[in-house]
C-alpha cells in the first residue's frame, strides 16, 4: 500500500523583512528629528505634532499675509445673529439661510456667517479673513505695546490657550509668535489653512475640537 505524503509548504523567514522595516523606521525618525531642529527650534517636543485635548478656553488667532490678528468667535457670531433673533424648530432652515447671508467688517477682519441644517440640527460657523496690512507683523510682536503682547498679558495662562490658523505665507510669523507664547507660559495649538481660505470656527459643537500640541 502506497503511503500518501502530507503536503507541506516552506515558511519564509521574516528576519530580512524585520531588518528592512526597522532600518526604514530609523531613517524616517532621523529625518523627522533633523527637519524639526532645522525648522527653528531645539526643543523637539515643541515642534513635533503631538495633539492633546485640553479643558482650557481657545483664544483664536489668524496668521495670514505676514500679519497676526486675534478674534473672539463667539462675539462675532452674536453680532452676525443679532438681527435674526433666536432660531427655532419652525424657522431653523430660514434662519440658517439668513445667517449665511450675513457679514460684517471689523478693524482687522472680514467676517461672514455660515450655517446649514443637518439631521434636524443647526450647524453654525463664523468665517474670518484678514484685512490687508492689519494686525502685527513679525517685528511688531516683539514690541511690548503690540496687540499680540497685550493679549499675552491680558489672558490667563491656566484658563486659556492660543490656537493659530496659519496660512503658508505666514509660517515664520507663526513660529515667532508661538515661541513667545510658550515663553510666556501658554499652551499652543494650530492648524494650517490654504491661501485666501477663511479661518472657520464652529459655534454649534460640530467639527473638529481645537487641541494643543
C-alpha positions in Angstrom: 0.0 0.0 0.0 1.4 3.3 -1.1 1.7 5.8 1.8 0.3 9.3 1.0 2.7 12.1 1.6 1.4 15.0 3.6 1.6 18.2 1.6 3.7 20.9 3.2 5.0 24.3 2.4 8.1 26.2 3.4 7.6 29.1 5.8 9.7 32.0 4.6 11.9 33.7 7.1 10.7 37.2 8.2 14.0 38.2 9.6 15.2 40.1 6.5 11.8 41.9 6.3 12.0 42.9 10.0 15.5 44.3 9.4 14.3 46.3 6.5 11.3 47.7 8.4 13.5 48.6 11.4 16.0 50.4 9.2 13.3 52.3 7.3 11.7 53.5 10.6 15.0 54.5 12.0 15.8 56.6 8.9 12.4 58.3 9.0 12.8 59.2 12.6 16.2 60.6 12.0 14.9 62.7 9.1 11.9 63.9 11.2 14.2 65.0 14.1 16.6 66.7 11.7 13.8 68.6 10.0 12.3 69.6 13.4 15.6 71.0 14.6 16.2 72.8 11.3 12.8 74.3 11.3 13.7 76.8 14.0 13.9 75.2 17.5 15.9 72.9 19.5 13.1 71.8 21.9 11.8 68.8 19.9 8.6 68.4 21.9 7.6 71.9 20.9 7.7 71.1 17.2 6.5 67.5 16.9 2.8 67.3 16.1 1.6 65.6 19.3 -2.0 66.7 19.9 -3.6 66.6 23.3 -7.1 67.6 24.4 -7.5 70.4 26.9 -10.2 71.9 29.0 -8.7 75.4 28.6 -10.6 78.0 26.5 -9.2 78.7 23.0 -8.1 82.1 22.1 -8.3 82.3 18.3 -5.5 83.9 16.1 -5.2 84.1 12.4 -1.8 84.4 10.7 -2.0 85.5 7.0 -0.2 87.9 4.7 2.6 88.2 7.2 0.3 89.5 9.9 -1.3 88.1 13.0 -4.7 89.1 14.5 -6.8 87.7 17.3 -10.6 87.4 17.3 -13.5 86.3 19.5 -15.5 83.9 17.5 -18.5 83.8 20.0 -18.8 87.6 20.0 -18.6 87.8 16.2 -21.3 85.1 16.0 -23.5 87.1 18.3 -23.1 90.2 16.2 -23.9 88.3 13.0 -27.0 86.7 14.5 -28.3 89.8 16.4 -30.9 90.9 13.8 -32.2 87.4 13.2 -33.5 86.5 16.7 -33.2 83.0 18.1 -33.6 80.0 15.8 -36.4 77.6 16.5 -37.7 74.4 15.0 -40.2 76.1 12.8 -37.8 78.6 11.2 -34.4 76.9 11.6 -33.8 76.5 7.8 -34.8 80.1 7.1 -32.6 81.3 9.9 -29.6 79.3 8.6 -30.1 80.9 5.1 -30.3 84.4 6.5 -27.3 83.8 8.8 -25.3 82.6 5.8 -26.0 85.9 4.1 -24.7 88.0 6.9 -21.3 89.7 7.0 -19.5 92.4 8.9 -16.1 94.1 8.9 -14.0 94.8 12.0 -10.8 96.8 12.3 -8.8 93.7 11.4 -11.1 91.2 9.7 -13.8 90.5 7.1 -16.3 88.2 8.9 -19.2 86.2 7.4 -21.7 83.7 8.7 -22.1 80.1 7.5 -24.9 77.9 8.6 -26.9 74.8 7.5 -29.2 72.2 8.9 -28.1 68.6 9.2 -30.1 65.7 10.8 -32.6 68.3 12.0 -29.9 70.3 13.9 -28.3 73.6 13.2 -24.6 73.9 12.3 -23.4 77.5 12.8 -20.0 78.8 11.9 -18.0 82.1 11.8 -15.6 82.5 8.9 -12.9 85.2 9.1 -10.5 86.6 6.5 -7.7 89.0 7.3 -7.8 92.6 6.1 -4.7 93.7 4.2 -2.0 95.3 6.3 -3.9 94.9 9.6 -2.5 93.2 12.7 1.0 92.7 14.0 3.9 91.6 11.8 6.9 89.6 12.9 8.8 92.7 14.1 5.7 94.1 15.9 5.1 91.0 18.1 8.4 91.7 19.8 7.2 95.1 21.0 5.6 95.1 24.4 3.0 97.6 23.1 1.8 95.4 20.3 -1.7 93.8 20.3 -0.2 90.3 20.5 1.9 91.2 23.6 -1.1 92.8 25.2 -3.1 89.7 24.6 -0.4 87.6 26.4 -0.6 89.9 29.4 -4.4 90.0 29.5 -5.3 86.3 29.1 -4.9 83.5 31.7 -2.1 81.0 31.3 -4.1 78.4 33.1 -7.7 79.0 31.7 -6.8 79.9 28.1 -4.6 78.5 25.3 -3.7 80.1 22.0 -4.9 78.4 18.8 -3.5 79.6 15.5 -4.9 79.4 12.0 -1.7 79.5 9.8 -1.6 80.5 6.1 1.5 79.2 4.1 2.8 82.8 3.7 2.9 83.3 7.5 4.7 80.2 8.8 7.7 82.1 10.0 5.5 84.6 11.8 3.6 81.8 13.5 6.8 80.2 14.7 7.9 83.5 16.2 4.5 84.1 17.9 4.4 80.5 19.1 7.8 80.8 20.7 6.8 84.0 22.5 3.6 82.4 23.7 5.5 79.4 25.1 8.0 81.7 26.8 5.0 83.5 28.4 3.7 80.1 29.7 0.9 79.5 27.3 -0.1 76.2 25.7 -0.5 76.4 21.9 -2.3 74.6 19.1 -2.5 75.3 15.4 -3.9 74.2 12.1 -2.9 75.1 8.5 -5.3 76.9 6.2 -4.9 77.2 2.4 -4.1 80.6 0.9 -7.1 83.0 0.9 -9.3 80.4 2.6 -11.1 81.8 5.7 -10.5 80.5 9.2 -13.7 78.8 10.3 -14.8 78.3 13.9 -17.9 76.2 14.7 -20.3 77.7 17.3 -22.6 74.7 17.5 -20.4 72.0 18.8 -19.8 70.3 15.4 -16.4 70.0 13.6 -13.0 69.2 15.0 -12.1 70.1 18.6 -9.2 72.5 19.0 -6.2 70.8 20.6 -2.8 71.7 22.0 0.5 70.5 20.6 
